[in-house]
Amino acid sequence: MIKVEDRGTTSVIYIKGEFNAQAGLKLKDSIKESLQKRDIKKFIISFRDIIYINSSGIRELIDLHKFLSNEHKELFLSEMSKEIRELFSFTYLDNVFKIIDKIDEVLE
């Protein structure tokens, strides 16, 4: 399940459950739709309710990061569980993504 909440020029995206290829594709579609409707400059993905992420989900996040970079938009990942944060650290993806503890750190 994906819920999008626009806050000015920032879009906060809440995902619930497992983050896999299917969720990643839905996420990309949702973000592309948001870009067509409004001038969104920053996207924050809340990992608060994500219980699991697999390699396909990570691949979709990397593709999304590339897409948004090409569009000159920022992507932030927030509210990760300790286990998911460790996965990003172990795989050095914390050097690729902007990871924040709380959504409020980015909101304008």
N, C-alpha and C positions, 0 to 999 in steps of 0.2 A: 504494500500500500504506500502510495506517495501523496503527500499533502504539500502544497506550495503556498507560502504566505509572503506576499510582497510587502516590503517595508521601505518606501521611498524608492531609491535606485538599487536596493538590495533585495534579493529574493532568498528566502530561507526555505529549504526543502527538508521535509521530515520523511524519513523512510522507516517502515516498520517491518521487522521480520528478517529474512535472509536477504543478503545482497549478492546476487548472482548475475549471470548474463542477462536474463530476462528483466530483472529489476534495473540493471544498468541501461538497457535499451529504452525502457519506459522513462527512466530519468532523463536520458538524452532527448527524447521526444518532448518531454515536459519543458526542458530548458529551451529548446529551439522554439517551442510555442511561445514561451515567455518573451524571448528576444524579438519575436515578430510583433507582439502586442505593445511592448514597452521598452524604454531605454534602461535596461538593467545593466549595472556596471559590475556588481559583485553577486556571486552565488555562494551560499553557505549550505553545506549538506550536514544535517544533524545526524550523528551516528547513535544518538541516545537510545533509540529503540531497535537498533540493528543487533541481532543476536549472533550473526555469523556472516562472514564474507569469504568467498572462495576465489580461486585464481581468475575465473572468468569475470567475476565482479570487479576485481582489481584491474583487469585488462580494460573493462568498460570505463572505469574511473580515469585510467591513463588516457584513453581515447578522448574522453570528455575534457580532460585537462588540456590536451593538444588543441582541440576544437576551440575552447574558450580563449586560449592564449592567442590563437590566430585571429579571433574576433576582438582582441584587446580587452578581455574581461578577466576578472579575478575569480578564482575558485578557492574556497576555504572548506576544510573539513573540521567539524567540531564535535564535542561531547562524546568522544570515543571511550569505549570501555578499556580497562587496563590491558586486556588480552589483545584487542584489535590494535591499540596503540603500540604494543610490543611487536606485533606483526609488522607494522609499518616501519618501526625502528630497525628491526632485524633485517628487513629487506631493503633498507636505506630509502624507502619511499618517503620517509619523513624529510628527506632532502629535496624531494620533488614537489610535494604538496605543502601548502600552508596549513598547518594543523594548529588549531586554537582550542583552548579549554572551554570557553563559553561564547555563545553567539554574540553577546553584548560587546565583545571585544572589537567587533568589526562594524556594528551598526552605526550609522551616521546620526 
